Amino acid sequence: MANPGYGKRSAPSQHPRTHRDFAHLPPREASVATYIDRLPEGADISVKTLAKVLPYGQCALRTTLNRLQDAGHLRRGSECVANDEVLLWVTRTFFSRTARDDDWWEAFTRGDVPPEQKHQHPTRSRAFVLLAALGRTAPALTLSAADCAALEPQVTDWFERGATEAELLHALTDGLPTPVHHAAALVRRRLLDKMPPERVTPAQQWTVLRTLECSECRAPGSAQALIGGRCGPCRGNTVTTPAGPAGAVPATGVRSRMSEVRAALTPRSERSAIRPRSPRT
């Protein structure tokens, strides 16, 4: 069982249970739907939990639940749960033994359950619709409803790999033999032999472009022009070269300053008596 407030929730106004409730589904989907249908309210029907009790892996069960949703038996969404103290959004999983179309589920999420229709047909998936209409493109490949249901998972695998309807129709109808003795067997063989590879989107190489801004006026500038994060005008001067330490002499006045220092330390009368030192080797 799931945590209180979570898990399976049965949709209202379902038809009585019969042995043909899921006959329109492929074997795996029908088996999983039958198992979920007989679980009590609040049962944990997450992929991990189902994989522990059913003979299918998590990936297969995830695909199966998606197909049950496409067929109108399952809907996953969120509900707002509120009391005097908290307001929370919790995940809900609703299951319906009776297949519902999108209009019914939309009305159900609004809290307005429409009246039951006597001749309600299950919602068909994109793969089933393509197979059912295959005979319009190639009359030799006209399939029965049972054939469409059996081949539906293979076509769905094509769609999950990024194939389009046009690519599928071309793969199934191009270069047909004459005559076609068994349409369903031919379609199954071609779906298997011509299965496209998984399309991997190449990773994009991103070029990182950065620019620095003055912390005061936000003007762009190079790292050399922004001293302490501020540009020259914001620092109170127009010189963009870095300022030296306190007391530093500009390069243009070094010679004259050195002359002044030497003149102050050594009297002029004694300068001639001082012999210059020989250069160090």
N, C-alpha and C positions, 0 to 999 in steps of 0.2 A: 504494500500500500504506500501511496505517496504521502507527503506531509499534509496535515489537515488543510483543506481548502484548495488542494492541487489534485492532479491526477485526472483520470477519465471522467467525463461528464456526458451523459446521454442526452441527445437532442430530443425534444418533445415530439409527440404525435407520430411515432414510428408504427409501421405495420407489424402485425404479429410475426414472430419468428417462424421461418420455414427452412427447408433444406436447400432451397434454391435462392436464398437471399443474395449470394455472391457468385452466382453461376456465370455472370457476365464478365467476371474478372479472370485474369490469368491465374494459374494454380498457386503461385507463391502469394500473390496479393489476396486471393480468396482464403488461403489458409490463415494468414495473419489477421485478416478482417474477422474471420470466424472466431479466432482466439480472443481478440479484443472485444467482440460483441458479447461474449460470455463472461467477461470480467466484471466484478462489481463496481459500483460507483466509487470513485476515489482511488482506483487502482493505478499504480505507476506504469504508464505505457511509454516511458522514455526509451530511446534506442538502446541505451546501455542495459536497462532492465530487461527488455524484450530479448536481447541477445543472450542473456543468461538462461532463458527457458525455451527459446525457439532455436531450431537448427539452422540459423542464418547469422551471418556476421553483421556488424554494426553498419557497414557501408550498404549492404544489401537491404537491411531494414530501413535505413534512412531513405533509400530510393523507393522502397515499398510504401512507406508512409506518404511520400510525396505523390505517388500514383493513386493512393487511396483518396488523397485530397483532390487530385484532378478528377477522380471518378465521382466525387460528391459525397463521400462517406466520412470525411474527416475535415475538421477546421481547427486551426490553431490561432489564437489571438490573445488579447490582453483585456482584463477587466479592472475597473477601479473599485477597490474595497475601502470603505471609509467608515470611521466611527467618530466618537467625540474627541479622540486624541490623535489619530493618525489617518493619513490618506495614502494608500498604496496601490500600485499597479501590479497585478499578478498575472502570470501566464495561464491560460486555460486551453484545454484540448477537448473539443466536443466531437463525439462520435455518433453517427447515425446509421443504423442498419438499413434504412431506406435511403437510397441515393437522392441527394437534393441538388438542384441546380443553383447557379450563382445568385439568382434573384432571391431564392428562398433563404440562403445563408445571409445575404445582405439584410433582408428583413429581420432575420433572427438576431443579428448583432444589434439592430436598432430596438430590439425588444418587441417587435411586431411580427408574430408568427402568422404567415398567411394561411388561409384554409387549404385543406388537403385537396389535391387533384386526383381524380379517379384513375386517369391514364398518365401517370407520371413516368417519364423515361429517364434512365440514368444519364448523367452528363458524360459525354464522350470526350476522350482526350484528343490532343492534337494528332498523335500517332494513329489512333483508331480512325479518325476522320480521313486522314490521308490514305490509309489502306482501303477504306470503304469506297473512296472516290477513285481508286486506281483504275477501275474498269472504264472510266470515262476517257482516260488518256490512252489506255491500251486495253481494248475489249477482251483480249486473250488472257488478261490477268485479273478478271473479275473474281472477287473473293466473297466467301460467305461470311456471315457474322461471326461464326466460330473461328474461321481462319483469321479474321481481323483481330479477334481477341487473343489468339495464340501468338500472332506475329507482333502485336503491339509493343511488348517489352524490347524487341530488337530495334524497332523504329525509334523508340524513345531513347535508346542508347546512341543512335545516330544524332538525334537532336541534342543530347547532352554533350556530344563532342563538337557541337557547333555547326552541324550540317543544316542546310536549308531545304525547304520543300522541293525547290528546283533541282538541287543536287541529288536528292533522293529519287525523284521521278526519273532523272536521267540515268541513274545507276540501275534502276529496276526495269526500265522500258527500252533502253538502247540496245539494238542488235538482238532482238528476240528471235528465238528459233521458230521454225514453222513446221508442224504445228506445236503449240504448247500443250503437252499432255497433262501436266499437273501444275496449275498456277501457284498454289500455296507452296509446294515444294521448291519451285523455281524462285519464288520471291524469298523464301527462307535461305536458300543457298546463296543468292546474290547479296542479301543483307549481311551474311556471314563473311563471304569472300571479299566483298568490297568495303568492309567496315573502315572508315577513315581513321587515321591516328588522332590522338588527342591533340588539339591545337594549343600549343604553348605560346603565350604572348611573350616576346622577348623583353627582357628587362630594359627599360629606358635608361640611358646614360645622361644623368643630369649634370649640367655645368653650374657650379655655385658662383654666383656673382654677388659680391659684397661691396658696399661703399660705406664710408664713415661719415657721420654728421657732427657738426659742432653741437655741444651740449646745451648751448644757449640759443643761437639763432637757427639751428638745424640746417645750416648751409652745408652742402657736401664738400668734402675735401679729402686729400690723401692723408695717410698716417703721418707723413713728414710735416705736413702743414698744420695739423691739429696737435698743438702742444698742450698736454694736460686735458685733452678733450675739447679745447676751444681754439677757434680760428684766430688769425692775427687781429682783425678789427675788434673782436670780443675781448682779446687780451689787452687792448689799448694801444696797439701798434700795428703797422702794416708790414713788418718784417716777418717773414714766415720761417726764417732759419731758426733753429733752436737757440735759446739764450743759454749762455754759459753760466758757470757758478758765480756766486756773489763776488764782486771785485775784479772780474775778468776784464782784460783789455781787448778792445777790438783788434782784429788782425792788422788793420791799416796803421795803428799807432804803436806797434810793438817796438820798432827801432828807436823812435824818439824817446819812448818811455825808458828803454834800457839805457840810453845815453844819460838821461837825467839821474837814474839810480846810481850809475857808476861815478858820475861827477860828484854826487853827494857823499859817497863813501870814501873816495880817494882825492885828496887835495891835488890841484893842478901841479904844484911845485914838486910833488913827490912822484908824479906819474912816470917821469923819464928815468928815475932810478929803479923802477920796477922792471925786471927782466921778464919777458914773457915765458911762460912755461913751455917746455917741449911737449909736443903731442904724445900722448900715451900710445904704446905699441901693444 
